[in-house]
C-alpha cells in the first residue's frame, strides 16, 4: 500500500491493453477511451472511488 492508501498491482494483458480496475470495477480502459490516460488521471479516478 502506498501513501495514498492504494494497493496496486500490475498484471500482464494483451498487447496494447491498459485497464485500471479498482475494487473490482473498471475505472479506465485505453481501448474504451482510445487514448492513454493523462498525467494524474488514473490516480484521480481511483482516489474518487
Order of alpha helices (4+ residues) and beta strands (2+ residues): beta-beta-alpha-alpha
